[in-house]
Amino acid sequence: MIMVKNTEHMQCDAATLRAIRDAMETLNGSWKLSILLSLKGGTKRFRQIAREVEGISDKMLSKELKDLETNLLVKRTVYDTFPPTVEYEITEHADTLQEVMLALTKWGQLHRKVITVR
């Protein structure tokens, strides 16, 4: 069995629970972190994101991009061209998720090892 030493202790109080709930509501679903990871590579158009985030439908990508924009994690820029050009990029606020994404990656790798050992 793989053991992980916990060096930090979280308190179970109303403020902690509210903060976790806020984070989970903002990042809920299967796609938001994948979209943000795609945009870490730079500004992209809708179709480029759709190709990189395999399995997402156009309707879901559109919804998730709107949610991310509402939560100030993605910036949408529309250029006055014909037809209009729309680009998406991550914001400075989204960069604050770097440690969260790294921690989730490490935990996901550990979890996969634990559940496949059984």
Buried (B, 14 or more C-beta within 10 A) or exposed (E): EEEEEEEEEEEEEEEEEEEEEEEEEBBEEEBBBBBBBBBEEEEBEBEBBBEBBEEBEEEBBEBBBEBBBEBEBBBEEEEEEEEEEEBBBBBEEBEEBEEEBEEBEEEEEEEEEEEEEE
